[in-house]
Amino acid sequence: MKHNKRLKSAIIEVVENQIDSNDPPETTQTLNRLISEGFSKNEAKELIGSVVAAEVFEILKNGEKFDKNRYVTALNNLPKIPG
């Protein structure tokens, strides 16, 4: 499957904004954990980005609000990709 570079860039920007603002703090914690497990910083951000994308998909698909508990659970399950 071809990647949409603009979409990927936007998702990584969300991840970086979460890290920079430390909101939610679990994003930064997950970044640090994944790096300590041997992933590069870019790989870790892409994994976190998969969680962002999955959460956005759930919001759009079901017309729901952001579910922080679901989001944090998915972060904690990385490197298993949500789906």
N, C-alpha and C positions, 0 to 999 in steps of 0.2 A: 504494500500500500504506500502511495506517495504521501509524504508529509506536507502539510500546508505550513510553509515557513512563517507566514504572518501570524497564524494561529499559535504555532509553537512559540514564537517570539512573545506574543501577548501573554501566554500562560507562564512563561519563564519570568516575565516582568511582574506578574502577580506574585509568584514565589519570591522574587527578590524584594518586592515591596513588603511582603510579610516578614521576611528576614530582617530587613532594614528597620522596620517599625517594631519588631519582636511581638507581632500581633497576628495570629496567636503565637505564644511562645513555643508551642509544640512544633511549629515549623522549623524554628532554629534548632531545637533539641533534636529533631529528626535529621536535619542536615548534618549536625555534628556526629550523631550516632552512625549514620550511613558512611560518612568519611572514615570514622574509626573502624568500620567493618571492611574498609578497603575500596570503597567507591571513590572516584574522583569527585571534586566539587561539582563539576558539570553533570556527571552521571547522577549524583544525589539530587541536584536541582531538577533534572528530568524526571526522576522517580517521584519526587514531590509534585511535580507538574502533572503527573498522571493522576494523582489524587485530586488536584484542583480540577482537572478536566472531568473526572468522574463525578465530582460534586456538582459542577456546573450542569452536567448532563442530567443528573437527578433533579435538580432545581427546574430545569426547562421541561423535562419530560413529565414531571408530576405536578408542576406549578407550586412547588414547595418553597419554603424559606430555607436559608442556609441552616444546616444541621451541624453545629460544632461537634457534638458527640460522635456523629457518623464520620466527620472529617478527621477528628483526632484518632478514632479507631483505625481508620484507613492508613493514617500516617504511621501508627504503631505497628501495623502489619507489613509495612515496607521492609524488604524489597518485593514482597508479593504485590503484584499489580492489582488494583481493584477492578472488579468487573463482574 
